[in-house]
C-alpha cells in the first residue's frame, strides 16, 4: 500500500500584505521549538531569523504605504510583498520535505493541507550547482545536476550575500538543467540557486554558486 502524502497548502494567492504578515508570524511561532523541525531533522530553510526579518520589512513597508500612499511607498511595499511570497514558497517546500507528507506535522508548522491527499513524489534537491562566466560579455552559464521527480526548475539570482534568504529573484523557469543568463553587468558577482518543481511539491533550494560576469 502506497503512503498517502498530504500537501502543504500555502494559501497566499489572494492574500493581502497585512494578512501575509499575520500568517507568517503564526508560522514562526508554530515552528519555534517544534521538535519535528529541529535536529536531527533538517532545520528550517529559510531560517526563522531571516523569515522574521522579511516579515518585519513587509510590515513596515505596508504601514508606511497605508500612512502615505505615494508611488515610492507602493513600490517598496510591492517589492517586500513579492519577496515574502518567494520565502513562503521556500518555507512551504521545506515543511513538505521535513514532514514527509504527514498531515499532523504540516499543520503543526502553521500550514494548512490540501483537502484531498494524494500520493506524490517530492523532487530531490538539485546538486552540483556551477556558475561560470562565458566567452561572451555580460553572460554567466549556470549548470546543475538533474533532480529526480522534477517537472521544471526555478532559477533564482541574487547580487547580494548568497547566504541570506532575502534578495533572491526568480530569473527563469525551465525544463533543462542549464541556463545562460544574459544582459548582466560586467565585473559584478552574481549568485544562483535552483529549486526543482514537482507536480505537487517543490524541493528545498540548492546550494548557491557564484560567478563574475565578464
C-alpha positions as CSV (number, residue, x, y, z in Angstrom):
1,X,0.0,0.0,0.0
2,X,1.4,3.4,-1.0
3,X,2.0,6.1,1.6
4,X,-0.6,8.8,1.4
5,X,1.1,12.2,1.2
6,X,-0.6,15.4,2.4
7,X,0.4,18.5,0.6
8,X,1.3,21.9,2.1
9,X,-1.3,24.5,1.1
10,X,0.3,27.9,1.1
11,X,-3.0,29.9,0.8
12,X,-1.3,33.1,-0.4
13,X,-2.8,33.5,-3.9
14,X,-5.2,36.3,-3.0
15,X,-3.8,37.3,0.4
16,X,-3.2,40.9,1.4
17,X,0.2,42.1,2.7
18,X,-1.2,42.5,6.2
19,X,-2.7,39.0,6.2
20,X,0.5,37.6,4.9
21,X,2.4,39.1,7.8
22,X,0.0,37.7,10.3
23,X,0.1,34.3,8.6
24,X,3.9,34.4,8.6
25,X,4.2,35.3,12.2
26,X,2.0,32.4,13.1
27,X,4.2,30.1,11.2
28,X,7.3,31.4,13.0
29,X,5.5,30.8,16.4
30,X,4.5,27.3,15.4
31,X,7.9,26.3,14.2
32,X,9.8,27.7,17.1
33,X,10.8,24.8,19.4
34,X,8.8,22.4,17.2
35,X,10.6,19.0,17.7
36,X,9.6,17.9,14.2
37,X,11.7,20.7,12.7
38,X,14.9,20.6,14.9
39,X,18.0,18.4,14.7
40,X,18.5,15.6,13.7
41,X,15.7,16.6,11.3
42,X,16.5,19.4,8.8
43,X,16.3,22.8,10.4
44,X,14.1,25.5,8.8
45,X,15.1,26.8,5.5
46,X,14.8,29.8,5.3
47,X,16.0,30.3,8.8
48,X,13.3,31.7,11.2
49,X,15.5,34.7,11.8
50,X,15.6,35.6,8.1
51,X,11.9,34.8,7.6
52,X,11.1,37.1,10.6
53,X,13.3,39.9,9.2
54,X,11.5,39.7,5.9
55,X,8.1,39.8,7.7
56,X,9.3,42.9,9.6
57,X,10.3,44.6,6.4
58,X,7.0,43.9,4.7
59,X,5.1,45.0,7.9
60,X,7.0,48.3,8.0
61,X,6.5,48.9,4.2
62,X,2.8,48.2,4.4
63,X,2.4,50.6,7.4
64,X,4.3,53.3,5.6
65,X,2.2,52.9,2.5
66,X,-1.0,52.9,4.5
67,X,0.1,56.3,6.0
68,X,1.3,57.9,2.8
69,X,0.0,56.3,-0.3
70,X,2.8,57.5,-2.6
71,X,4.3,55.8,-5.6
72,X,7.6,55.2,-3.9
73,X,5.9,53.7,-0.9
74,X,3.8,51.5,-3.0
75,X,6.8,50.2,-4.9
76,X,8.6,49.4,-1.7
77,X,5.6,47.6,-0.3
78,X,5.1,45.6,-3.5
79,X,8.7,44.6,-3.6
80,X,8.7,43.4,0.0
81,X,5.4,41.6,-0.7
82,X,6.8,39.7,-3.7
83,X,10.0,38.8,-1.8
84,X,7.9,37.5,1.2
85,X,5.8,35.3,-1.2
86,X,9.0,33.7,-2.5
87,X,10.1,32.9,1.1
88,X,6.7,31.4,1.7
89,X,7.1,29.1,-1.2
90,X,10.6,28.1,0.0
91,X,9.4,27.6,3.6
92,X,6.4,25.5,2.3
93,X,8.8,23.3,0.3
94,X,11.0,22.9,3.4
95,X,8.0,21.9,5.6
96,X,6.8,19.5,2.9
97,X,10.2,17.8,2.8
98,X,10.7,17.7,6.6
99,X,7.2,16.5,7.3
100,X,7.5,13.5,5.0
101,X,3.9,14.2,3.9
102,X,2.4,13.8,7.4
103,X,-0.7,15.8,7.9
104,X,-0.2,16.5,11.7
105,X,3.4,17.6,11.2
106,X,2.5,20.0,8.4
107,X,-0.3,21.5,10.4
108,X,1.9,21.8,13.5
109,X,4.1,24.2,11.4
110,X,1.1,26.6,10.9
111,X,0.3,25.5,7.3
112,X,-2.9,24.0,6.0
113,X,-3.1,20.9,3.8
114,X,-4.9,20.2,0.6
115,X,-8.4,18.8,1.1
116,X,-7.7,15.7,-0.9
117,X,-4.4,14.0,-0.1
118,X,-2.7,12.0,-2.9
119,X,0.4,10.0,-3.4
120,X,3.2,12.4,-4.6
121,X,6.9,12.5,-5.0
122,X,8.9,15.4,-3.7
123,X,11.7,16.3,-6.2
124,X,15.2,15.8,-4.9
125,X,17.3,18.9,-4.3
126,X,19.4,19.8,-7.4
127,X,23.1,19.1,-6.7
128,X,26.5,20.3,-8.0
129,X,25.3,23.8,-9.0
130,X,28.0,25.6,-11.0
131,X,28.2,29.1,-12.3
132,X,30.9,30.4,-14.7
133,X,31.4,33.4,-17.0
134,X,31.3,32.7,-20.7
135,X,33.4,34.0,-23.6
136,X,30.6,36.4,-24.4
137,X,30.5,39.5,-22.4
138,X,27.8,40.1,-19.7
139,X,26.9,36.4,-19.6
140,X,27.0,33.6,-17.0
141,X,26.4,29.9,-17.6
142,X,24.6,28.1,-14.8
143,X,24.5,24.3,-14.7
144,X,23.3,21.8,-12.1
145,X,22.7,18.0,-11.6
146,X,19.3,16.7,-12.6
147,X,16.6,16.3,-9.9
148,X,14.6,13.1,-9.6
149,X,10.9,13.8,-9.7
150,X,11.1,17.3,-11.1
151,X,8.9,18.8,-13.9
152,X,10.6,22.2,-14.1
153,X,13.4,24.2,-12.4
154,X,13.1,27.6,-10.8
155,X,16.4,29.5,-11.2
156,X,17.0,32.3,-8.6
157,X,19.6,35.0,-8.8
158,X,21.0,37.5,-6.3
159,X,23.6,40.2,-6.4
160,X,23.8,40.2,-2.6
161,X,25.0,37.8,0.0
162,X,24.0,34.3,-1.2
163,X,23.9,33.0,2.4
164,X,20.9,35.3,3.1
165,X,17.3,34.3,2.2
166,X,16.4,37.8,1.1
167,X,17.3,39.4,-2.2
168,X,16.7,36.3,-4.4
169,X,14.9,37.0,-7.7
170,X,13.3,34.4,-9.9
171,X,15.0,34.8,-13.4
172,X,13.9,31.6,-15.2
173,X,11.5,28.7,-15.2
174,X,13.0,26.0,-17.5
175,X,12.9,22.2,-18.1
176,X,16.6,21.7,-18.8
177,X,19.4,21.8,-16.2
178,X,21.5,24.6,-17.7
179,X,20.8,28.3,-18.3
180,X,22.7,31.1,-19.9
181,X,21.9,34.4,-18.2
182,X,22.5,37.4,-20.4
183,X,22.5,41.2,-20.1
184,X,24.4,41.2,-16.8
185,X,26.7,44.0,-15.6
186,X,30.3,43.3,-16.3
187,X,32.7,42.7,-13.4
188,X,29.7,42.2,-11.0
189,X,29.3,39.0,-8.9
190,X,26.1,37.1,-9.3
191,X,24.9,34.0,-7.3
192,X,22.4,31.3,-8.3
193,X,20.4,28.6,-6.7
194,X,17.9,26.1,-8.0
195,X,14.6,24.8,-6.8
196,X,13.1,21.7,-8.5
197,X,9.4,22.0,-9.1
198,X,7.3,18.8,-8.9
199,X,3.6,18.1,-9.6
200,X,2.5,18.9,-6.1
201,X,5.6,20.0,-4.2
202,X,9.0,21.7,-4.6
203,X,12.4,20.7,-3.5
204,X,14.3,22.7,-0.9
205,X,16.7,25.2,-2.5
206,X,20.1,24.0,-3.7
207,X,23.4,25.3,-2.5
208,X,24.4,28.6,-4.2
209,X,27.1,29.0,-6.9
210,X,28.6,32.4,-7.8
211,X,30.5,33.9,-10.8
212,X,31.6,37.2,-12.1
213,X,30.2,38.4,-15.4
214,X,32.9,39.2,-18.0
